[in-house]
Amino acid sequence: MSNALNTPYELGNQNQTTTLADCIAWYEALARQYPTVLRFGVVGTSDAGVPIHAGVVSSDGVFERDAIKAAGRPVFFNNNGIHPGEPEGVDSCMALVRDFCTQPDRLAALGQTVFLFVPLYNVDGSLNRANTSRVNQDGPEQFGFRGNSRHLDLNRDFVKCDTLTAQVFNKLFTSWDPDVMVDTHTSNGADYSYTMTLIHTQADKLGTELGGYLVDTMLPAIYAEMDARGWPTCPYVNPVKDSPDHGIADFLETARFSTGYAALHHTIGFMPETHMLKPFKDRYESMRALVETALAFTVTHGARIQALRRAAKDAGRTRKQWPIHWVMDEANPSTFRFKGYEAKYKPSALGGYTRLYYDRSSPWERDIAHYNRFTADVTVTAPKAYIVPQAWREAIERLELNGVQLERVTQDRMQDVAYYHIASVTSRPSAYEGHMFHDDVQLDKRRASVQLRAGDVIVSLDQDQARYVVETLEPLAHDSFFRWGFFNSVLEKKEAYSDYVFEDEAEQLLRDEPALAAKFADWKAANPTPLSNQEAVLDFVFANCDKYREPEWRRYPVFMVE
């Protein structure tokens, strides 16, 4: 191999990762040299104005997305550097793409499968380069920062799309509609023998057939091949207590994360997490092995994966019930043969407490509990369609980014609809990824006739993107637009009263509205303390009376046609 084709990692001491500038320049040079194998270019711009690149590797020189999709060719997507401090995927992808270009046998092995990749996704964070942000990580010498230029974690932004970067990703992902995605990461946490651990898309969301295929066929094959390649792999180590001794639990991969976002589009997603306490060289090599293993399985079984994805999308068009919220099944764990280190405790040198540590001189191997099943605790009946008034453009824009088919109302009309009244909301006390996230939401379902205006949007569920629509527009879904605060203004009552005047008015309202009087009596019985607070009393009357009712207040502004 010519020295010019060596990657920055290969030219270094195996404890260094490429810079963004070197990475892009290297790919551009490779694409010029091998134009029939690699197409590489800009697909968008980050929030800091930095270009975001993507590449396509094809064994027959066909790179046009529309032609590839029309031919029904499988698409494998490798996303790298979403957290630039976890860069081994960035470097290993470079070597893999180079080998496609320079090794005809390896390129031919792709067959009809197309290798789509983003070399370094969080370009903003990659420029914030140091060696201090990843506490305790064993290399590389310098690396980027987790947050982007707006100090947001891009692996929490896939649905809410606060960042221009995430918007670029949404458009890229949905336009290519990949069959399998691998999004590369580095883990921290407990100490154990494995270099590679693996998170996968929640199988329940993929549907019975596609999810079953992932769990029963694809995952065992990946684990077996990784073991054969010398990189034993285990599920991501998320201890249910202090250490893995007591069992590990799968993360509920909601749509804010890459794997959860992939599930909305019936894409099998993997998030490999190498362990930060292992040397960077080992993390690099195991990451390359994982990507190659997942890719090889996709090449061999691409037609089957595509058929199962097609069936899942078709089923969503006529689905009557949609599970939208899940909880871990604590009563029915499986088991996993785990190789760990003995967890021990000793007095802290810093304070008056006992601290955990792992004794690498005392390894163990045994079966541990693996909590990897989830049950739906909220299920909704599918409407024929949702209606999103055009005023809520932020929601509509995200639907459009994700290829959702929309129909515009052509003339003003009244429409009978079902809608949710927001009974109560409990939000986090501090900001989470730029939002006051709504953890607990209580709803009442009601009916009304509402005014639709020309330009409002009708979103039918008779489309491939039905799951994405349901999980973003149903307020109780884990990462719905409502939970992220897209509709917060409806929680605010816009008019107010003058207490000294409204006191008399309130008395009259209680005489004129029997239902209000009954509700007020119940409230007084249940809340004796606030009765000494004039504001609390008048607020209750004002909020619950018919005369001054604001129809839009606490009315979730996305309607349902049933």
C-alpha positions as CSV (number, residue, x, y, z in Angstrom):
1,M,0.0,0.0,0.0
2,S,1.3,3.4,-0.8
3,N,2.1,5.6,2.1
4,A,-0.4,8.2,0.7
5,L,-3.2,5.8,1.3
6,N,-2.4,5.1,4.9
7,T,-4.9,6.8,7.3
8,P,-3.7,9.3,9.9
9,Y,-4.3,6.6,12.5
10,E,-2.0,4.2,10.6
11,L,0.7,6.8,10.2
12,G,0.7,7.6,13.9
13,N,1.4,5.6,17.0
14,Q,-2.0,3.8,17.2
15,N,-3.0,6.2,20.0
16,Q,-4.0,9.1,17.8
17,T,-7.2,10.0,15.9
18,T,-7.5,12.0,12.8
19,T,-8.4,15.7,12.9
20,L,-11.5,16.8,10.9
21,A,-9.4,18.6,8.3
22,D,-7.1,15.6,7.7
23,C,-10.1,13.3,7.6
24,I,-11.9,15.2,4.9
25,A,-8.8,15.9,2.8
26,W,-7.9,12.3,2.9
27,Y,-11.4,11.1,1.7
28,E,-11.4,13.8,-1.0
29,A,-8.1,12.5,-2.3
30,L,-9.2,8.9,-2.1
31,A,-12.4,9.8,-4.1
32,R,-10.4,11.5,-6.8
33,Q,-8.2,8.5,-7.1
34,Y,-11.0,5.9,-7.1
35,P,-14.0,7.7,-8.7
36,T,-15.7,4.4,-9.7
37,V,-15.7,3.1,-6.2
38,L,-16.2,6.1,-3.9
39,R,-18.3,9.2,-4.2
40,F,-17.7,11.7,-1.4
41,G,-19.1,15.2,-0.8
42,V,-20.9,17.8,1.3
43,V,-24.5,16.9,2.4
44,G,-25.2,19.9,4.6
45,T,-23.8,22.5,7.1
46,S,-23.6,22.4,10.9
47,D,-24.8,25.0,13.3
48,A,-21.3,26.5,13.3
49,G,-21.3,26.7,9.6
50,V,-18.9,23.7,9.1
51,P,-19.6,21.4,6.1
52,I,-20.9,17.9,6.9
53,H,-19.8,15.2,4.5
54,A,-21.1,11.8,3.5
55,G,-19.7,9.1,1.2
56,V,-21.1,6.2,-0.8
57,V,-19.2,3.0,-1.8
58,S,-20.7,1.0,-4.6
59,S,-19.2,-2.1,-6.3
60,D,-20.5,-1.2,-9.7
61,G,-20.0,2.6,-9.9
62,V,-23.6,3.5,-9.4
63,F,-23.9,6.2,-6.7
64,E,-27.2,8.0,-7.4
65,R,-29.6,7.4,-4.6
66,D,-32.7,7.3,-6.7
67,A,-31.2,4.7,-9.0
68,I,-30.0,2.6,-6.1
69,K,-33.4,2.7,-4.3
70,A,-35.3,2.0,-7.6
71,A,-33.2,-1.1,-8.0
72,G,-34.1,-2.3,-4.5
73,R,-30.5,-2.5,-3.4
74,P,-29.7,-3.0,0.3
75,V,-28.2,0.0,2.0
76,F,-25.8,-0.3,5.0
77,F,-25.2,3.0,6.9
78,N,-22.2,3.6,9.1
79,N,-22.4,6.9,11.2
80,N,-19.3,8.0,13.0
81,G,-18.1,10.7,15.4
82,I,-21.5,11.8,16.8
83,H,-19.4,12.0,20.0
84,P,-16.0,13.1,18.8
85,G,-14.3,12.0,22.0
86,E,-15.3,8.5,21.0
87,P,-13.4,8.4,17.7
88,E,-12.4,4.8,16.9
89,G,-15.2,4.5,14.4
90,V,-14.0,7.6,12.6
91,D,-10.5,6.0,12.1
92,S,-11.7,2.5,11.4
93,C,-14.2,3.6,8.7
94,M,-11.4,5.4,6.9
95,A,-9.4,2.1,6.7
96,L,-12.4,0.1,5.6
97,V,-13.3,2.5,2.8
98,R,-9.7,2.6,1.6
99,D,-9.7,-1.2,1.5
100,F,-12.9,-1.2,-0.6
101,C,-11.0,1.1,-3.1
102,T,-7.8,-0.9,-3.2
103,Q,-8.9,-4.5,-2.8
104,P,-11.1,-5.7,-5.6
105,D,-12.1,-8.9,-3.8
106,R,-13.3,-6.9,-0.8
107,L,-15.2,-4.5,-3.1
108,A,-16.8,-7.3,-5.1
109,A,-18.0,-9.0,-1.8
110,L,-20.3,-6.0,-1.4
111,G,-22.4,-7.3,-4.3
112,Q,-25.5,-5.2,-4.6
113,T,-25.2,-3.7,-1.1
114,V,-24.3,0.0,-0.9
115,F,-22.0,1.3,1.9
116,L,-23.3,4.7,3.0
117,F,-21.2,6.5,5.6
118,V,-20.8,9.8,7.5
119,P,-17.1,10.1,8.3
120,L,-17.4,12.5,11.2
121,Y,-20.9,13.6,12.1
122,N,-20.4,16.1,14.9
123,V,-18.1,18.4,13.0
124,D,-18.5,21.2,15.5
125,G,-17.5,19.1,18.5
126,S,-14.5,17.7,16.6
127,L,-13.0,21.2,16.4
128,N,-13.2,21.5,20.1
129,R,-10.1,19.3,20.5
130,A,-8.3,18.5,23.8
131,N,-7.6,15.4,25.9
132,T,-9.5,16.3,29.1
133,S,-13.3,15.9,28.4
134,R,-13.4,12.1,28.5
135,V,-12.5,11.4,32.2
136,N,-10.4,8.2,32.7
137,Q,-10.4,7.3,29.0
138,D,-7.3,5.4,27.8
139,G,-6.4,7.4,24.7
140,P,-6.3,8.7,22.1
141,E,-3.9,11.6,22.8
142,Q,-6.3,14.3,21.6
143,F,-9.9,14.1,20.7
144,G,-13.0,16.2,20.2
145,F,-15.8,17.2,22.5
146,R,-19.2,15.6,23.1
147,G,-21.4,18.7,22.6
148,N,-21.8,20.6,19.4
149,S,-21.5,24.3,18.9
150,R,-24.8,24.9,20.7
151,H,-23.6,22.6,23.6
152,L,-26.2,20.0,22.7
153,D,-25.6,16.2,22.6
154,L,-26.5,15.1,19.0
155,N,-27.4,11.7,20.3
156,R,-30.3,13.2,22.1
157,D,-31.4,15.3,19.1
158,F,-32.6,12.9,16.5
159,V,-36.3,13.6,17.0
160,K,-36.5,17.2,18.3
161,C,-33.9,18.4,15.7
162,D,-32.9,21.5,17.5
163,T,-29.6,21.5,15.5
164,L,-29.1,22.1,11.9
165,T,-26.8,19.0,12.1
166,A,-29.7,16.8,13.1
167,Q,-31.9,18.2,10.4
168,V,-29.2,17.3,7.9
169,F,-29.1,13.8,9.3
170,N,-32.9,13.4,9.2
171,K,-33.0,14.2,5.6
172,L,-30.0,12.0,4.7
173,F,-31.3,9.1,6.6
174,T,-34.9,9.1,5.4
175,S,-33.9,9.8,1.8
176,W,-31.6,6.8,1.7
177,D,-33.8,4.7,4.1
178,P,-31.0,2.3,5.1
179,D,-31.8,-1.3,6.0
180,V,-29.1,-1.5,8.7
181,M,-27.3,1.2,10.6
182,V,-24.2,1.1,12.8
183,D,-23.6,4.3,14.9
184,T,-20.1,4.0,16.6
185,H,-19.5,5.0,20.2
186,T,-17.3,4.5,23.3
187,S,-18.7,3.5,26.7
188,N,-17.7,4.1,30.3
189,G,-19.0,2.7,33.5
190,A,-18.2,-0.7,35.1
191,D,-15.0,-2.5,34.5
192,Y,-15.0,-5.9,32.8
193,S,-13.1,-8.0,30.3
194,Y,-14.9,-7.0,27.1
195,T,-13.5,-4.4,24.7
196,M,-16.8,-4.4,22.7
197,T,-20.3,-4.1,23.9
198,L,-23.4,-3.6,21.8
199,I,-26.8,-1.8,22.0
200,H,-29.4,-2.7,19.4
201,T,-32.7,-1.2,18.3
202,Q,-35.5,-2.2,20.6
203,A,-36.9,-5.3,18.9
204,D,-40.5,-4.7,20.1
205,K,-40.7,-1.5,18.0
206,L,-39.5,-3.3,14.8
207,G,-42.5,-5.5,14.8
208,T,-42.9,-9.2,15.5
209,E,-41.2,-10.5,12.4
210,L,-38.4,-8.0,11.9
211,G,-37.8,-7.7,15.7
212,G,-37.7,-11.5,16.0
213,Y,-35.3,-11.8,13.2
214,L,-33.0,-9.3,14.8
215,V,-33.0,-11.1,18.2
216,D,-33.1,-14.7,17.1
217,T,-31.0,-14.6,13.9
218,M,-28.9,-11.5,13.4
219,L,-27.7,-10.8,17.0
220,P,-26.5,-14.4,17.6
221,A,-24.7,-14.4,14.3
222,I,-22.9,-11.1,15.1
223,Y,-21.9,-12.3,18.6
224,A,-20.6,-15.6,17.2
225,E,-18.6,-13.9,14.5
226,M,-17.1,-11.4,16.9
227,D,-16.1,-14.2,19.2
228,A,-14.5,-16.0,16.3
229,R,-12.6,-12.8,15.3
230,G,-11.1,-12.6,18.8
231,W,-13.4,-9.8,20.1
232,P,-15.9,-11.4,22.4
233,T,-18.9,-9.0,22.6
234,C,-21.6,-8.6,25.2
235,P,-24.7,-6.5,25.5
236,Y,-24.1,-2.9,26.7
237,V,-23.2,-3.1,30.4
238,N,-25.9,-1.2,32.2
239,P,-25.8,-2.6,35.8
240,V,-29.2,-2.8,37.6
241,K,-27.3,-2.1,40.8
242,D,-23.8,-1.0,41.6
243,S,-22.0,-3.7,39.5
244,P,-22.8,-6.3,36.8
245,D,-22.9,-9.0,39.4
246,H,-26.6,-8.3,40.0
247,G,-27.5,-8.3,36.3
248,I,-27.5,-5.8,33.4
249,A,-30.5,-4.1,31.7
250,D,-30.9,-3.0,28.1
251,F,-31.5,0.6,27.6
252,L,-34.9,1.6,26.4
253,E,-33.8,3.1,23.1
254,T,-36.2,5.9,22.7
255,A,-36.3,8.1,19.5
256,R,-33.9,10.7,20.8
257,F,-31.1,8.2,20.3
258,S,-29.8,7.0,17.0
259,T,-31.0,3.4,17.5
260,G,-34.4,4.5,18.7
261,Y,-34.7,6.9,15.8
262,A,-33.8,4.1,13.4
263,A,-36.7,2.1,14.8
264,L,-39.2,4.8,13.8
265,H,-38.2,3.9,10.2
266,H,-38.1,0.2,10.6
267,T,-34.3,0.2,10.3
268,I,-32.2,-2.3,12.3
269,G,-29.8,-0.1,14.3
270,F,-26.7,-0.9,16.3
271,M,-24.7,1.2,18.7
272,P,-21.4,-0.5,19.4
273,E,-19.8,0.8,22.5
274,T,-16.1,0.0,23.0
275,H,-14.9,0.3,26.6
276,M,-13.0,3.5,27.4
277,L,-10.7,1.7,29.8
278,K,-9.2,-0.4,27.0
279,P,-6.3,0.8,24.9
280,F,-7.3,2.9,21.8
281,K,-5.7,0.4,19.5
282,D,-7.9,-2.4,20.8
283,R,-11.0,-0.2,20.6
284,Y,-10.1,0.7,17.0
285,E,-9.6,-2.9,15.9
286,S,-12.7,-4.2,17.6
287,M,-14.8,-1.4,16.1
288,R,-13.6,-2.3,12.6
289,A,-14.4,-5.9,13.3
290,L,-18.0,-5.1,14.5
291,V,-18.7,-2.9,11.5
292,E,-17.4,-5.5,9.1
293,T,-19.4,-8.2,10.8
294,A,-22.6,-6.3,10.7
295,L,-22.0,-5.4,7.1
296,A,-21.2,-9.0,6.0
297,F,-24.4,-10.2,7.6
298,T,-26.3,-7.5,5.7
299,V,-24.7,-8.4,2.4
300,T,-25.6,-12.0,2.9
301,H,-29.1,-11.5,4.2
302,G,-30.0,-8.1,2.7
303,A,-33.0,-9.5,0.8
304,R,-34.5,-11.0,3.9
305,I,-34.0,-7.9,5.9
306,Q,-35.6,-5.8,3.2
307,A,-38.6,-8.1,2.9
308,L,-39.2,-8.0,6.7
309,R,-38.9,-4.2,6.6
310,R,-41.4,-4.0,3.8
311,A,-43.8,-6.2,5.7
312,A,-43.5,-4.0,8.8
313,K,-44.2,-0.8,6.9
314,D,-47.2,-2.3,5.2
315,A,-48.6,-3.6,8.5
316,G,-48.3,0.0,9.9
317,R,-50.6,1.3,7.3
318,T,-53.6,-0.6,8.7
319,R,-52.5,-1.1,12.3
320,K,-55.4,-0.5,14.8
321,Q,-53.4,-0.3,18.0
322,W,-50.1,1.4,18.5
323,P,-47.9,0.8,21.6
324,I,-46.2,4.1,22.3
325,H,-44.7,3.8,25.8
326,W,-42.7,0.9,27.2
327,V,-41.4,-0.3,30.6
328,M,-38.8,-2.9,31.4
329,D,-40.1,-6.4,32.2
330,E,-38.4,-6.9,35.5
331,A,-40.1,-10.2,36.2
332,N,-38.8,-12.1,33.2
333,P,-35.0,-11.6,32.6
334,S,-33.0,-13.8,30.4
335,T,-29.4,-14.8,31.2
336,F,-26.1,-13.9,29.7
337,R,-22.7,-15.6,30.2
338,F,-20.7,-12.7,31.5
339,K,-16.9,-12.3,32.0
340,G,-16.4,-9.7,34.8
341,Y,-14.0,-8.6,37.5
342,E,-14.8,-9.0,41.2
343,A,-16.5,-5.9,42.6
344,K,-15.1,-4.9,45.9
345,Y,-15.5,-2.0,48.3
346,K,-13.1,-0.1,50.5
347,P,-13.1,3.1,52.5
348,S,-12.7,6.3,50.4
349,A,-9.5,8.3,50.9
350,L,-11.6,11.5,50.1
351,G,-14.5,11.2,52.5
352,G,-16.3,9.1,55.1
353,Y,-17.9,6.6,52.7
354,T,-17.2,3.3,51.1
355,R,-16.3,3.3,47.4
356,L,-16.6,0.6,44.7
357,Y,-13.6,-0.7,42.7
358,Y,-13.0,-3.7,40.4
359,D,-10.2,-6.2,41.1
360,R,-8.8,-7.2,37.7
361,S,-6.7,-9.9,39.5
362,S,-10.0,-11.7,40.4
363,P,-11.8,-12.4,37.1
364,W,-15.0,-14.4,37.0
365,E,-17.3,-15.9,34.4
366,R,-20.9,-16.9,35.2
367,D,-24.5,-16.4,34.0
368,I,-26.0,-13.1,35.1
369,A,-29.5,-11.7,34.7
370,H,-30.1,-9.8,31.5
371,Y,-33.2,-7.6,31.5
372,N,-33.8,-7.3,27.8
373,R,-37.6,-7.4,27.4
374,F,-40.0,-4.5,27.5
375,T,-43.7,-4.4,27.7
376,A,-46.0,-1.6,26.4
377,D,-47.8,0.2,29.2
378,V,-49.5,2.8,26.9
379,T,-51.3,1.8,23.8
380,V,-53.4,4.1,21.6
381,T,-56.1,3.4,19.0
382,A,-54.9,4.6,15.6
383,P,-56.9,7.4,14.0
384,K,-57.3,7.6,10.3
385,A,-55.3,10.7,10.3
386,Y,-53.9,13.5,12.4
387,I,-54.5,17.2,11.7
388,V,-51.6,19.6,12.4
389,P,-52.7,23.3,12.1
390,Q,-50.2,25.2,10.0
391,A,-49.4,27.5,12.9
392,W,-47.3,24.7,14.4
393,R,-44.7,24.8,11.8
394,E,-41.9,23.4,13.9
395,A,-43.7,20.0,14.0
396,I,-44.6,20.2,10.3
397,E,-41.0,20.9,9.4
398,R,-39.8,17.8,11.2
399,L,-42.5,15.7,9.6
400,E,-41.3,16.9,6.2
401,L,-37.6,16.2,7.1
402,N,-38.6,12.6,7.6
403,G,-40.4,12.1,4.4
404,V,-43.9,12.0,5.9
405,Q,-46.6,12.4,3.3
406,L,-48.7,15.4,4.0
407,E,-52.0,16.7,2.5
408,R,-52.8,20.4,2.7
409,V,-56.4,21.5,3.4
410,T,-57.5,23.4,0.3
411,Q,-60.3,25.6,1.8
412,D,-61.6,26.6,5.2
413,R,-64.0,24.2,6.8
414,M,-65.3,22.9,10.1
415,Q,-64.2,19.4,11.0
416,D,-65.4,17.0,13.7
417,V,-62.3,15.7,15.5
418,A,-61.1,14.0,18.6
419,Y,-58.5,15.8,20.7
420,Y,-56.6,15.6,24.0
421,H,-57.2,17.9,26.9
422,I,-54.0,18.2,28.9
423,A,-55.1,17.6,32.5
424,S,-51.6,18.0,34.0
425,V,-48.0,18.2,33.2
426,T,-44.9,17.6,35.4
427,S,-41.7,18.8,33.9
428,R,-38.1,18.4,34.9
429,P,-36.8,21.0,37.3
430,S,-33.8,21.9,35.1
431,A,-33.1,22.0,31.5
432,Y,-32.4,18.8,29.6
433,E,-30.8,19.2,26.2
434,G,-32.2,22.7,25.9
435,H,-35.8,21.9,26.9
436,M,-37.9,21.6,30.1
437,F,-38.8,18.0,29.2
438,H,-42.3,16.8,30.3
439,D,-41.8,13.6,32.2
440,D,-45.4,13.0,33.3
441,V,-48.4,13.9,31.2
442,Q,-52.0,13.2,32.0
443,L,-54.7,13.5,29.3
444,D,-58.4,13.5,28.8
445,K,-59.8,12.6,25.3
446,R,-62.6,14.8,24.1
447,R,-64.5,15.6,20.9
448,A,-65.3,18.9,19.2
449,S,-65.9,20.6,15.9
450,V,-62.9,22.8,15.0
451,Q,-62.1,25.3,12.4
452,L,-59.6,24.1,9.7
453,R,-58.0,26.7,7.5
454,A,-56.5,26.3,4.0
455,G,-52.9,25.3,4.5
456,D,-53.4,23.1,7.6
457,V,-51.9,19.7,7.3
458,I,-53.6,16.3,7.2
459,V,-51.3,13.4,8.1
460,S,-52.8,10.0,7.1
461,L,-51.5,6.8,8.7
462,D,-51.8,5.0,5.5
463,Q,-48.1,5.5,4.7
464,D,-44.7,3.9,5.3
465,Q,-43.9,6.6,7.9
466,A,-46.8,5.7,10.2
467,R,-44.7,4.8,13.2
468,Y,-42.8,8.0,13.0
469,V,-46.0,9.9,12.8
470,V,-47.6,8.2,15.8
471,E,-44.6,8.4,18.1
472,T,-44.0,12.1,17.4
473,L,-47.6,13.3,17.5
474,E,-49.1,11.2,20.3
475,P,-48.3,13.2,23.4
476,L,-47.7,10.2,25.7
477,A,-45.0,8.6,23.5
478,H,-41.5,8.7,25.0
479,D,-40.1,11.4,22.8
480,S,-43.1,13.0,21.3
481,F,-43.0,16.6,20.1
482,F,-45.2,17.5,23.1
483,R,-42.8,16.1,25.7
484,W,-40.0,18.1,24.1
485,G,-42.1,21.3,24.5
486,F,-43.1,22.0,20.9
487,F,-46.6,23.0,22.1
488,N,-45.9,24.6,25.4
489,S,-47.8,27.8,24.7
490,V,-51.1,26.0,24.9
491,L,-50.3,25.4,28.6
492,E,-50.6,29.1,29.2
493,K,-53.9,30.9,29.8
494,K,-53.7,34.2,27.9
495,E,-56.3,36.3,29.7
496,A,-56.4,37.3,33.4
497,Y,-58.6,39.1,35.9
498,S,-58.5,41.8,38.5
499,D,-59.1,40.1,41.9
500,Y,-61.1,42.9,43.5
501,V,-63.6,42.9,40.6
502,F,-63.6,39.2,39.8
503,E,-64.5,38.3,43.4
504,D,-68.1,39.5,42.8
505,E,-68.1,37.9,39.4
506,A,-67.0,34.6,40.8
507,E,-69.9,34.5,43.1
508,Q,-72.3,35.1,40.2
509,L,-70.6,32.4,38.1
510,L,-71.1,29.9,40.9
511,R,-74.8,30.7,40.9
512,D,-75.1,30.6,37.1
513,E,-73.1,27.5,36.4
514,P,-74.2,24.5,38.5
515,A,-71.4,22.3,37.1
516,L,-68.9,24.8,38.2
517,A,-70.4,25.0,41.7
518,A,-70.3,21.2,42.0
519,K,-66.6,21.1,40.9
520,F,-65.8,24.0,43.3
521,A,-67.4,22.1,46.2
522,D,-65.4,19.1,45.4
523,W,-62.2,21.1,45.2
524,K,-62.8,22.8,48.5
525,A,-63.4,19.5,50.2
526,A,-60.1,18.1,48.8
527,N,-58.0,21.3,49.3
528,P,-58.9,23.0,52.6
529,T,-55.6,24.8,52.9
530,P,-55.8,26.9,49.7
531,L,-59.1,28.3,50.8
532,S,-57.3,31.0,52.8
533,N,-55.5,32.1,49.6
534,Q,-57.6,34.4,47.5
535,E,-55.6,33.9,44.3
536,A,-55.9,30.1,44.6
537,V,-59.7,30.3,45.0
538,L,-60.2,32.8,42.2
539,D,-57.8,31.0,39.9
540,F,-59.9,27.8,40.3
541,V,-63.1,29.6,39.4
542,F,-61.6,31.4,36.5
543,A,-59.9,28.3,35.1
544,N,-63.0,26.1,35.4
545,C,-65.9,28.4,34.4
546,D,-67.6,28.2,31.0
547,K,-68.1,31.9,30.6
548,Y,-64.4,32.8,30.3
549,R,-63.2,29.5,29.0
550,E,-60.4,29.7,26.4
551,P,-60.9,26.8,24.1
552,E,-57.2,26.6,23.1
553,W,-56.0,26.5,26.7
554,R,-54.6,23.0,27.5
555,R,-56.1,21.7,24.3
556,Y,-53.4,19.7,22.5
557,P,-53.4,21.4,19.1
558,V,-53.0,18.2,17.0
559,F,-56.4,16.7,16.2
560,M,-57.5,13.2,15.2
561,V,-59.9,12.1,12.5
562,E,-61.2,8.7,13.6
